[in-house]
Amino acid sequence: MSEKFERLRNFVQSLQGTPLEKPWSEEAWQKITENNELTPDDLRQLEVLRRGHESRAQRSWSQLDTESALEEWTQVLLLGPQDLEFEQEVHELVQSSKEPSVKTFAQVLQKRRSGPPKKSLFATFWFVPILVLALGGIFALGLFHPFDPGAAFRSSSLKESSAQLKLAVDTSGIECQVKTIKCHLLLYPDAKVAEVLAKFTFPDQAISSWKVDVMVLDANKKVLATRSVVVRKASDGPLLAGQSIDFFQQFDAQGWSDQANEIFVKTSQILTLTDPHVLSQPVELKGADSLPDGEHVSALLEKTSWRSLFDKQVEDVDLSITNTGLRSIPDLQVTAVWLGPNGTVWKMMKKTAVSPFRSPLASGEKVSVHWQAEFPLEIYPIQEKGQPSLEFHIRSVNQP
């Protein structure tokens, strides 16, 4: 086992005694990471793991899998300093639930914001199964989800080799431009992984939802491994014509690595949107002038719509960002900020538009970002003061 992997695993284990009611401050987090001699690359890999838990929590919550969502959110709280915006968003989601476990979790979030807590059994109750899940995620090779903490933790000093695989894509007759970033078989001393990373662009059609079956085939087209993947959900908002979407999958190839020849992405369901009702309204990206030299972007507000949902108002927003510079952009974060009538911030939601752990946004390419923001009427006076205004801020992920 590599020194890097061992160091990160020990660090995750060392968080076992951390009570959830006591959040990490920036200073305390910096001190503990320095004491454990974590490198900048280690911290980036921890952030990958943290974002993976956050994404899976949101997906589980939307699928009404409450317990899984709580387990994933708990890991987010443990694996980094306090993120007030994130915790506020989660608190708004869970505070109205009547389930005992969710109510307990909401109380923990409230205690994190209200000062030093009293001793709680919550962290002890939740941590044992969560630690198992976390360590299992570290050792996993992407068989169950696209995030791969184990791969992120592998040391570059390990000897490895790779073999190229073919990539075939069937989109049921809808024109699609496929840019293959990597499609290969990774061979490590103790693991074998089939991996694909590609960028898909539909130049003439807006796509509202897209489901595929991903198969690893041998030279005779025999299926060695397969899984179903939802590439685009209707709730994500439309993937507009000309916009690109990253596609990443990994398979544990231990049992058939010598037979793998091709990765086949076959569409099982795809729905197009003939009239996406887009605005295509240019918007200002605040912070664009602070991007690294040579990086330039522009943005169009493609969609914004409000709807009532029980005791809250919900806004769906789709923003299209285009790389208008001459160089590729390796990383980009965009934050949507909702402002009340007097200019106070009602809500902030940060998204990673271009990830340093995926493919860069090449010159001329577009990327879409979707938000779904909920405004409980008992908190936000929309009925009396009207809907909030919206602005967008961008920054490079690696900016200080």
C-alpha positions as CSV (number, residue, x, y, z in Angstrom):
1,M,0.0,0.0,0.0
2,S,1.4,3.4,-1.0
3,E,2.5,5.9,1.6
4,K,0.1,8.5,0.1
5,F,-2.9,6.2,0.4
6,E,-2.0,5.1,4.0
7,R,-1.6,8.8,5.0
8,L,-5.1,9.7,3.7
9,R,-6.7,6.6,5.1
10,N,-5.3,7.3,8.6
11,F,-6.4,10.9,8.4
12,V,-10.0,9.9,7.6
13,Q,-9.9,7.4,10.5
14,S,-8.6,10.1,12.8
15,L,-11.8,12.1,12.3
16,Q,-13.8,9.3,14.0
17,G,-14.0,11.2,17.3
18,T,-15.1,14.5,15.8
19,P,-18.5,15.5,17.2
20,L,-20.8,16.8,14.4
21,E,-22.1,19.6,16.6
22,K,-18.6,21.2,16.6
23,P,-17.7,22.3,13.1
24,W,-14.2,22.7,11.8
25,S,-13.1,26.3,11.6
26,E,-10.7,27.2,8.8
27,E,-7.9,27.6,11.4
28,A,-8.6,24.3,13.1
29,W,-8.8,22.5,9.8
30,Q,-5.5,23.9,8.6
31,K,-3.8,22.9,11.9
32,I,-5.0,19.3,11.8
33,T,-4.1,18.9,8.1
34,E,-0.7,20.3,8.8
35,N,-0.2,18.0,11.8
36,N,-1.0,15.1,9.6
37,E,1.4,16.4,6.9
38,L,-1.2,16.5,4.1
39,T,0.0,17.9,0.9
40,P,-2.0,20.3,-1.4
41,D,-2.7,17.3,-3.6
42,D,-4.0,15.3,-0.6
43,L,-6.4,18.2,0.1
44,R,-7.6,18.2,-3.5
45,Q,-8.3,14.5,-3.3
46,L,-10.2,15.0,0.0
47,E,-12.3,17.7,-1.8
48,V,-13.1,15.2,-4.5
49,L,-14.3,12.8,-1.9
50,R,-16.3,15.5,-0.1
51,R,-18.0,16.6,-3.4
52,G,-18.8,13.0,-4.2
53,H,-20.7,12.6,-0.8
54,E,-22.5,15.9,-1.4
55,S,-23.6,14.9,-4.9
56,R,-24.8,11.5,-3.7
57,A,-26.7,13.1,-0.8
58,Q,-28.6,15.4,-3.1
59,R,-29.5,12.4,-5.4
60,S,-30.6,10.2,-2.5
61,W,-32.7,13.0,-1.0
62,S,-34.4,13.7,-4.4
63,Q,-35.2,9.9,-4.6
64,L,-36.7,10.0,-1.0
65,D,-33.8,7.8,0.3
66,T,-33.6,9.7,3.5
67,E,-31.2,7.5,5.4
68,S,-28.6,7.4,2.6
69,A,-28.9,11.2,2.2
70,L,-28.2,11.7,5.9
71,E,-25.2,9.4,5.8
72,E,-23.7,11.2,2.9
73,W,-24.4,14.7,4.3
74,T,-22.7,13.6,7.6
75,Q,-19.6,12.7,5.7
76,V,-19.5,16.1,4.1
77,L,-19.6,17.7,7.5
78,L,-16.8,15.5,8.8
79,L,-14.4,15.9,5.8
80,G,-13.7,19.7,5.8
81,P,-14.1,23.1,7.4
82,Q,-17.6,24.6,7.9
83,D,-19.4,25.7,4.8
84,L,-22.2,28.0,6.0
85,E,-23.8,28.3,2.6
86,F,-24.0,24.5,2.1
87,E,-25.2,23.9,5.7
88,Q,-27.9,26.6,5.3
89,E,-29.1,24.9,2.1
90,V,-29.3,21.5,3.7
91,H,-31.0,22.9,6.8
92,E,-33.7,24.4,4.6
93,L,-34.3,21.0,3.0
94,V,-34.5,19.0,6.2
95,Q,-36.1,21.4,8.7
96,S,-39.7,20.7,7.8
97,S,-39.3,16.9,7.9
98,K,-41.2,14.9,10.6
99,E,-38.9,11.8,10.5
100,P,-37.0,11.5,13.8
101,S,-33.6,10.9,12.2
102,V,-34.0,13.9,9.9
103,K,-35.2,16.1,12.8
104,T,-32.1,15.0,14.8
105,F,-29.9,15.9,11.9
106,A,-31.6,19.3,11.5
107,Q,-30.9,19.9,15.2
108,V,-27.2,19.1,14.7
109,L,-27.0,21.6,11.9
110,Q,-28.7,24.2,14.1
111,K,-26.2,23.6,16.9
112,R,-23.3,23.9,14.5
113,R,-24.4,27.5,13.7
114,S,-25.4,28.5,17.2
115,G,-22.2,28.0,19.1
116,P,-20.5,25.4,21.4
117,P,-22.7,22.3,21.7
118,K,-23.6,20.1,24.5
119,K,-22.3,16.5,24.4
120,S,-24.3,14.6,21.8
121,L,-24.7,10.9,20.9
122,F,-25.5,11.7,17.3
123,A,-22.0,11.5,16.0
124,T,-21.4,8.2,17.8
125,F,-24.7,6.8,16.5
126,W,-24.0,7.7,12.9
127,F,-20.3,7.4,12.6
128,V,-19.7,3.7,12.6
129,P,-21.8,2.9,9.6
130,I,-20.7,6.1,7.9
131,L,-17.0,5.3,8.5
132,V,-17.5,1.9,6.9
133,L,-19.2,3.6,3.9
134,A,-16.4,6.1,3.6
135,L,-13.6,3.6,3.7
136,G,-15.5,1.4,1.4
137,G,-15.8,4.4,-1.0
138,I,-12.0,4.9,-0.7
139,F,-11.3,1.3,-1.7
140,A,-14.0,1.1,-4.4
141,L,-13.1,1.4,-8.0
142,G,-16.2,3.2,-9.3
143,L,-18.4,0.1,-9.6
144,F,-21.4,1.7,-7.9
145,H,-21.0,5.4,-8.7
146,P,-18.9,7.7,-11.0
147,F,-16.9,9.2,-8.2
148,D,-13.7,7.3,-7.5
149,P,-12.1,8.2,-4.2
150,G,-9.9,5.1,-4.4
151,A,-8.5,6.2,-7.8
152,A,-8.0,9.7,-6.5
153,F,-6.0,8.4,-3.6
154,R,-3.7,6.2,-5.6
155,S,-0.2,7.4,-5.6
156,S,1.4,8.4,-8.9
157,S,4.5,6.5,-7.7
158,L,2.7,3.1,-8.2
159,K,3.7,1.3,-11.3
160,E,0.9,1.1,-13.7
161,S,0.3,0.4,-17.4
162,S,-2.7,1.0,-19.7
163,A,-4.2,-0.5,-22.8
164,Q,-6.4,1.6,-25.1
165,L,-10.1,0.5,-25.6
166,K,-12.5,1.5,-28.4
167,L,-15.4,3.8,-27.6
168,A,-18.7,3.4,-29.5
169,V,-21.8,5.5,-28.9
170,D,-25.3,5.0,-30.1
171,T,-27.7,7.9,-29.6
172,S,-30.7,6.4,-31.4
173,G,-30.2,8.4,-34.6
174,I,-29.7,11.8,-33.0
175,E,-26.6,13.5,-34.2
176,C,-24.0,13.7,-31.4
177,Q,-20.4,14.8,-31.5
178,V,-18.2,12.6,-29.3
179,K,-14.8,13.8,-28.0
180,T,-12.9,11.0,-26.3
181,I,-10.7,12.2,-23.5
182,K,-9.7,8.7,-22.4
183,C,-11.0,5.2,-22.9
184,H,-8.6,2.6,-21.6
185,L,-7.8,-0.2,-19.3
186,L,-5.7,0.7,-16.3
187,L,-3.5,-2.1,-14.9
188,Y,-2.2,-1.7,-11.3
189,P,-0.4,-4.3,-9.2
190,D,-3.5,-4.8,-7.1
191,A,-6.3,-3.6,-9.3
192,K,-7.5,-3.4,-12.9
193,V,-10.0,-0.8,-14.1
194,A,-11.8,-0.1,-17.3
195,E,-12.3,3.7,-17.6
196,V,-14.0,6.1,-20.0
197,L,-14.1,9.9,-20.0
198,A,-15.7,11.6,-22.9
199,K,-17.5,14.8,-23.8
200,F,-20.9,14.6,-25.7
201,T,-22.4,17.5,-27.7
202,F,-25.7,17.5,-29.5
203,P,-25.2,20.3,-32.1
204,D,-28.8,20.5,-33.4
205,Q,-31.1,19.2,-30.6
206,A,-31.9,20.2,-27.1
207,I,-32.0,17.1,-24.8
208,S,-34.4,17.0,-21.9
209,S,-33.4,13.5,-20.6
210,W,-31.0,10.7,-21.6
211,K,-30.5,7.2,-20.3
212,V,-27.9,4.8,-21.5
213,D,-26.6,1.3,-21.0
214,V,-22.8,1.2,-20.6
215,M,-21.2,-2.1,-21.7
216,V,-17.7,-3.4,-21.8
217,L,-17.3,-5.8,-24.7
218,D,-14.7,-8.3,-25.8
219,A,-13.5,-8.6,-29.4
220,N,-16.5,-10.8,-30.3
221,K,-19.0,-8.2,-28.8
222,K,-19.7,-10.4,-25.8
223,V,-20.8,-8.3,-22.8
224,L,-18.2,-8.5,-20.0
225,A,-19.9,-5.9,-17.7
226,T,-22.8,-3.5,-18.0
227,R,-24.7,-0.9,-16.0
228,S,-27.5,1.6,-16.6
229,V,-26.7,5.3,-16.3
230,V,-28.9,8.4,-16.3
231,V,-26.7,10.9,-18.1
232,R,-29.3,13.7,-18.0
233,K,-32.4,13.9,-15.9
234,A,-35.4,16.1,-16.7
235,S,-35.0,17.8,-13.4
236,D,-31.5,18.9,-14.5
237,G,-33.0,21.2,-17.1
238,P,-32.5,20.9,-20.8
239,L,-29.1,20.3,-22.4
240,L,-29.3,22.9,-25.1
241,A,-28.1,22.5,-28.6
242,G,-24.3,23.0,-28.8
243,Q,-23.8,22.5,-25.1
244,S,-21.5,19.7,-23.9
245,I,-21.8,17.2,-21.1
246,D,-19.0,15.2,-19.5
247,F,-19.4,11.4,-19.3
248,F,-17.3,9.4,-16.9
249,Q,-17.6,5.7,-15.9
250,Q,-15.3,3.1,-14.4
251,F,-15.6,-0.7,-14.1
252,D,-13.7,-3.1,-11.8
253,A,-12.0,-5.2,-14.5
254,Q,-10.3,-7.7,-12.3
255,G,-12.0,-10.8,-13.7
256,W,-11.9,-10.0,-17.4
257,S,-9.1,-7.4,-18.0
258,D,-7.4,-9.6,-20.7
259,Q,-10.6,-9.8,-22.7
260,A,-11.8,-6.1,-22.7
261,N,-11.8,-4.5,-26.2
262,E,-14.5,-1.8,-26.3
263,I,-16.8,0.3,-24.2
264,F,-20.2,0.7,-25.8
265,V,-22.6,3.5,-24.7
266,K,-26.1,2.5,-26.0
267,T,-29.0,4.8,-25.6
268,S,-32.0,3.2,-23.9
269,Q,-34.1,6.4,-23.7
270,I,-33.6,9.9,-25.0
271,L,-36.1,12.7,-25.1
272,T,-35.5,15.9,-27.2
273,L,-36.9,19.3,-26.6
274,T,-38.1,20.9,-29.8
275,D,-39.0,24.2,-28.0
276,P,-37.0,24.6,-24.9
277,H,-38.5,28.1,-24.2
278,V,-35.1,29.6,-23.7
279,L,-34.3,33.2,-23.0
280,S,-30.8,33.4,-24.4
281,Q,-30.3,36.6,-22.5
282,P,-26.7,37.8,-22.0
283,V,-25.8,38.2,-18.3
284,E,-22.8,39.6,-16.5
285,L,-20.5,37.3,-14.8
286,K,-19.1,39.1,-11.8
287,G,-15.4,38.2,-11.1
288,A,-14.6,37.5,-14.8
289,D,-11.9,40.0,-14.7
290,S,-10.1,38.1,-12.0
291,L,-9.7,34.9,-14.0
292,P,-6.2,33.8,-14.8
293,D,-4.5,35.6,-17.8
294,G,-5.8,34.3,-21.1
295,E,-9.1,33.0,-19.8
296,H,-12.3,34.6,-21.0
297,V,-15.9,33.6,-20.8
298,S,-19.4,34.8,-21.6
299,A,-22.8,33.7,-20.4
300,L,-26.4,33.4,-21.5
301,L,-29.3,33.0,-19.2
302,E,-31.1,30.2,-21.0
303,K,-34.0,29.6,-18.7
304,T,-35.6,30.9,-15.5
305,S,-39.0,29.8,-14.2
306,W,-40.8,30.0,-10.9
307,R,-43.4,27.5,-9.5
308,S,-45.2,26.9,-6.3
309,L,-44.5,23.8,-4.3
310,F,-46.6,23.4,-1.1
311,D,-45.4,26.1,1.3
312,K,-42.5,27.4,-0.9
313,Q,-41.5,29.0,-4.2
314,V,-39.0,27.2,-6.4
315,E,-36.9,28.8,-9.2
316,D,-35.3,26.7,-11.9
317,V,-32.3,28.4,-13.6
318,D,-30.2,27.3,-16.6
319,L,-27.0,29.2,-17.4
320,S,-24.9,28.6,-20.5
321,I,-21.2,29.5,-20.2
322,T,-19.0,29.8,-23.3
323,N,-15.2,29.8,-23.4
324,T,-14.5,32.9,-25.5
325,G,-10.8,32.8,-25.0
326,L,-8.0,31.2,-26.9
327,R,-6.9,28.8,-24.2
328,S,-8.7,25.9,-22.5
329,I,-10.1,26.5,-19.0
330,P,-9.2,23.8,-16.5
331,D,-11.5,24.8,-13.7
332,L,-14.3,27.2,-13.1
333,Q,-16.8,27.7,-10.3
334,V,-20.0,29.8,-10.6
335,T,-22.2,31.0,-7.8
336,A,-25.8,32.1,-8.2
337,V,-26.8,34.8,-5.7
338,W,-30.4,35.7,-5.0
339,L,-30.9,39.2,-3.7
340,G,-33.9,40.6,-1.8
341,P,-35.5,44.0,-2.6
342,N,-33.1,45.9,-0.3
343,G,-30.0,44.1,-1.7
344,T,-29.5,41.6,1.1
345,V,-28.4,38.2,0.1
346,W,-31.3,35.7,0.4
347,K,-29.5,32.6,-0.9
348,M,-26.2,31.6,-2.5
349,M,-25.6,28.3,-4.4
350,K,-22.2,27.4,-5.7
351,K,-21.6,24.9,-8.6
352,T,-18.5,23.6,-10.2
353,A,-19.0,24.3,-13.9
354,V,-15.6,23.0,-15.0
355,S,-13.8,20.5,-12.8
356,P,-10.0,20.1,-12.5
357,F,-10.6,16.4,-12.1
358,R,-12.5,16.1,-15.4
359,S,-11.9,17.5,-18.9
360,P,-11.1,21.2,-19.5
361,L,-13.5,23.5,-21.4
362,A,-11.8,24.1,-24.7
363,S,-12.0,27.4,-26.6
364,G,-15.4,27.8,-28.2
365,E,-17.0,25.1,-26.1
366,K,-20.1,25.6,-23.9
367,V,-21.1,24.2,-20.5
368,S,-24.5,24.4,-18.9
369,V,-25.2,24.9,-15.2
370,H,-28.5,24.2,-13.5
371,W,-29.9,25.5,-10.2
372,Q,-33.1,24.6,-8.4
373,A,-33.5,27.0,-5.5
374,E,-36.2,26.7,-2.9
375,F,-37.6,29.6,-0.9
376,P,-39.9,28.6,2.0
377,L,-42.5,31.3,2.4
378,E,-42.2,31.3,6.2
379,I,-38.5,32.5,5.8
380,Y,-38.5,34.5,2.6
381,P,-41.2,37.3,2.2
382,I,-41.8,36.7,-1.5
383,Q,-45.5,37.3,-1.2
384,E,-45.0,40.7,0.3
385,K,-41.8,41.9,-1.3
386,G,-41.7,40.0,-4.6
387,Q,-39.3,37.5,-6.1
388,P,-35.5,38.1,-5.6
389,S,-33.2,39.3,-8.3
390,L,-30.4,37.1,-9.5
391,E,-26.7,37.6,-10.2
392,F,-23.8,35.3,-11.0
393,H,-20.2,35.3,-9.7
394,I,-17.4,33.2,-11.2
395,R,-13.9,32.3,-10.0
396,S,-11.2,29.8,-10.8
397,V,-11.3,26.8,-8.5
398,N,-7.7,27.1,-7.6
399,Q,-7.8,30.9,-7.0
400,P,-6.9,31.8,-3.4
